[in-house]
């Protein structure tokens, strides 16, 4: 394992020739960077950005990819993860294990794998209940991207039970979201979020049967996929996918179903990331959505 320092933190670098990842062992579990072949880090770099955890101090965002507990409750969700983590090699990647958290009773684990010679990353997010009581929560996988690009949020546009009179989609908005914000482009097939805000913030959530979200920036397309269970309940008014944006970063977020974890049990939530280079922004975003969904059908 090659060791590097990034954002002042000790990291393990893994690569497959198409992509490189930096996984820190100083704090976490966190994936701090995702580099393409041309050396560009697609993830936001936010070493000074913090959130306040009431009674516990500062939670450092750092940028990159993290695992949180849903629903968002600052006293639990924002618990600082400043202790070193244990990293071990697994087939095609790394397993990152956080120390047992006395406050939540949950231990977080990331299993990160790079597909051989392909620009594909698979991340399994696991939550294990090591307390003596059941814990109700959901895994919440959050990826912070640099600003300057466009998020693509697919909307379900089919019929429910073949009935054209039933509603077929919902969108959840947070109190600070202005529906007239020019950063949001409302469409029937996709909602676009331009990460060019000068102030304020916005957040959009939605159930995501199509199972993907994407972010385009400087001719690079980052796609993350997570399976949607239409028989399950999700936090945030049924949102399995969410997008948060402010002037400093944009987040692509996926959530697992609401689960009650019994003592000693675990739940997991899987994402697959794919990176395409040399993708120009098209006049019609249908070109991008077709590419994403055709690639999924062929995989």
Secondary structure by P-SEA (a helix, b strand, c coil): cbbbbcccbbbbbbbcccbbbbbbccccccccccccccccccbbbcccbbbbccccccccccccccccccccccccccccccbbbbbbbcccbbbbbbcccccccbbbbbbbbbcccccbbbbbbbbbbcccbbbbbbbbbbbbbbccbbbbbbbbccccccccccccbbbbbccccccccccbbbbccbbbbbccccccbbbbbbbccccccccccccbbbbbbbbbcccccccccccccccccccccccbbbbccccccccccccbbbbbbbbbccccccccaaaaaaaaaaaaaac
